Amino acid sequence: MQTPQHNDQMDADDVAAIDELGKVYSELKSTLHKIIIGQEQVIENLAICLFSQGHALLMGVPGLAKTLLVSCFADTMALSFSRIQFTPDLMPMDITGTDILQEIPGGRREFEFVKGPLFANLILADEINRAPSKTQAAMLEAMQEYKITVIGRTYQLDPPFFVLATQNPIEQEGTYPLPEAQLDRFMFRIEVDYPDRVEEIEIARTTTGMALPTLENVITGEQVLAFQNLVRRVPVPEHIFEFAVDLARSTRPKGDAAPEWLKPLVAWGAGPRAVQYLILGAKARAALSGSYMARLEDIIAVANPVLGHRVITSFAAESENITSGDIVERLIEELSEN
C-alpha cells in the first residue's frame, strides 16, 4: 500500500467523532426498522449520500415503499421536510415560491416573496421525471448551487440541503426523461428491489394491523453538518485515488483506458464528478462502518450507485440486455485483478 497523499491519520477528536457517527447511524437504522422492513442496502446508501452532501435518485417499481422510506428517513432527523409531488403541470414557481401582492398598513400594496417547498432541508421529489423542463431547470439550480432564482433575485437555501427523488422505471406515459446533466447531479442512483420472502411476510404482518409507530428524531441539523465535515477529513490512500480515477476513465469508450470489449457497449462514460463521488462515497461508507480510512472495499461498494446512471449504454448493449451495472461490475473485476 502506498503512502496516502494527505494525512494518513485522524486526530483523537476525529476518531471520537467517527465513533459517535457509528452510534448515531446504528440508532437511525434501528429507528427506521420500526416501520421499514429490510432494505438494508438502500438505507446505507441514503446515509452515505446524506453525510457526503450528495443527492439520491431512488429507482423502483410502484409498491416498494420508496416514498414511505424517504418520509421515515426524514422523521428520524430534526430537519425541515417538504414533499413535492411532480406532475406534468407543475411550474417552477410551484416549487421555488413567487412574489405575491400584499396590502400593508397605510393602504399601500407591495410584493412579498412567499417561499415554496424547496426552502426545506430535506426534499422528497416524488416521481421527479413527471415535471416539464422549466421545473427541472429550477430543481437543477437548487441541487447544484444550493440557491434559487426568482424574477431575477437569488435566494440561498439553508444547509443541510438534501434532495431524495423517486422515479418509476416502467411507466413512461406522461413523463419527461431527466437530462444527463441533471442525472449527473445525483450522487447515487439507488435501485430499490423487491423484498425477499421472509421480509414480505413480515411486511404483511406489521402493516395490516395497528397504526404504525411514530418515529423519534435521532439526529439534528447541526450534527448532520458536523458529520458532513468529518467525512471530508477521512484520509484516503493514494492507491484508492488511483483506483477511482482508473475506474471512471475505463468507462469512456473513446479514451485509451477503455477496454476493447466496452467500446461497442457504451455510448458515453462517466466524467470527473463521478470520481469525486466515488471518493466521497468511500469516505462516508468507511466512517459509517467505523473505519478511520477509506478502503478499496468502500470504493467497490459505492461504484454501481455512482456510475450506474453515468455510464450510458449503446443500442448494442441494450439489444444484448447488458446494463450499465453489468459493465461496471466487469470493470471492477478486471481492475481488481491488476
SULUR-V6571 format. One record per pair of residues at least 6 apart in sequence whose ideal C-beta (glycine too) atoms are under 7 Angstrom apart, sorted by the first residue. I is the first residue (numbers start at 0). J is the second residue. Records with the same first field share a line. If there is no record, write none. Layout:
I: J / J
//
This chain:
0: 236 / 238
1: 236 / 237 / 238
2: 237
3: 234 / 235 / 236 / 237
4: 237 / 240
5: 234 / 235
6: 234
7: 234
8: 234
9: 232 / 234 / 291
13: 229 / 232
14: 291
16: 229
17: 229 / 286 / 289 / 291
20: 226 / 229 / 286 / 287
21: 287 / 289
23: 217 / 218 / 222
24: 46 / 287
26: 217
27: 46 / 75 / 217 / 218
28: 42
30: 75 / 214 / 215 / 217
31: 42 / 71 / 72 / 75
33: 212 / 214
34: 71 / 211 / 212 / 214
35: 64 / 68 / 71
36: 194 / 198 / 201 / 202 / 205
37: 194 / 198
38: 68
41: 68 / 189 / 191
44: 55 / 187 / 189 / 304
45: 55 / 72
46: 287
47: 280 / 283 / 284 / 287 / 301
48: 54 / 55 / 186 / 187
49: 161 / 223
50: 226 / 227 / 230 / 283
51: 186 / 230 / 279 / 280 / 283
52: 227
53: 186 / 187 / 276 / 279
54: 142 / 161 / 162 / 184 / 185 / 186
55: 163 / 185 / 186 / 187 / 189
56: 164 / 166 / 185 / 188 / 189 / 308
57: 65 / 163 / 164 / 165 / 189 / 191
58: 166 / 168 / 188 / 189 / 190 / 191
59: 65 / 190 / 191 / 192
60: 167 / 168 / 169
61: 167
63: 191 / 193
65: 165 / 191
66: 123 / 125 / 165
69: 123 / 163
70: 123
71: 214
73: 80 / 121
74: 214
75: 214 / 216 / 217 / 218
76: 121 / 216 / 218 / 223
77: 216 / 219 / 220
78: 120 / 121 / 220
79: 119 / 120
80: 119 / 121
81: 116 / 119 / 122
82: 123 / 125
83: 94 / 116 / 122 / 123 / 124 / 125
84: 125
85: 124 / 125 / 126 / 127 / 129 / 130
86: 129 / 130
87: 129 / 131 / 173
89: 130 / 134
90: 133 / 134
91: 133 / 134 / 137
92: 115
93: 115
94: 115 / 116 / 117 / 134 / 137
95: 115 / 117 / 137 / 147 / 149
96: 112 / 113 / 114 / 115 / 118 / 149
97: 113 / 149
98: 110 / 111 / 112 / 150
99: 110 / 111 / 113
100: 108 / 110
101: 108 / 109 / 111
102: 108
103: 109
112: 149
117: 141 / 147 / 156
118: 156
120: 157 / 159 / 160 / 161 / 220
121: 161
122: 162 / 163
123: 163
124: 138 / 162 / 164
125: 165
126: 165 / 166 / 167
127: 164 / 165 / 166 / 177
128: 166 / 174 / 175 / 176 / 177
129: 173 / 174 / 175
130: 175
131: 175
132: 175
135: 177 / 181
137: 147
139: 181 / 184
140: 146 / 147 / 148
141: 147 / 156
142: 162 / 184
143: 184
145: 155 / 156 / 160
146: 153 / 154 / 155 / 156
147: 154 / 156
158: 224
159: 220 / 223 / 224 / 227
182: 308
183: 272 / 309
185: 308
186: 276 / 280 / 305
187: 304 / 305
188: 304 / 307 / 308
189: 304
194: 202
229: 286
230: 279 / 282 / 283 / 286
233: 282 / 285 / 286 / 292 / 293
234: 292
235: 278 / 282 / 293
236: 292
239: 281 / 293 / 295 / 298
240: 278
242: 295 / 298 / 334
243: 274 / 277 / 278 / 298
244: 274
245: 256 / 334
246: 277 / 302 / 330 / 331 / 334
247: 269 / 273 / 274 / 277
248: 254 / 256
249: 256 / 257 / 258 / 330 / 334
250: 265 / 268 / 269 / 306 / 310 / 330
251: 257 / 268
252: 261 / 262 / 265 / 268
258: 333
261: 326
263: 313 / 315
264: 312 / 313 / 315 / 316 / 321 / 326
265: 310 / 311 / 312 / 313 / 326
266: 311 / 312 / 313
267: 311
268: 310
269: 306 / 309 / 310
273: 305 / 306 / 309
276: 305
277: 298 / 301 / 302 / 305
280: 301 / 305
281: 293 / 297 / 298 / 301
282: 293
284: 297 / 300 / 301
285: 292 / 293 / 294 / 297
299: 331
302: 327 / 331
303: 324 / 327
306: 323 / 327
307: 323 / 324 / 327
310: 323 / 326 / 327
312: 321 / 322 / 323
//
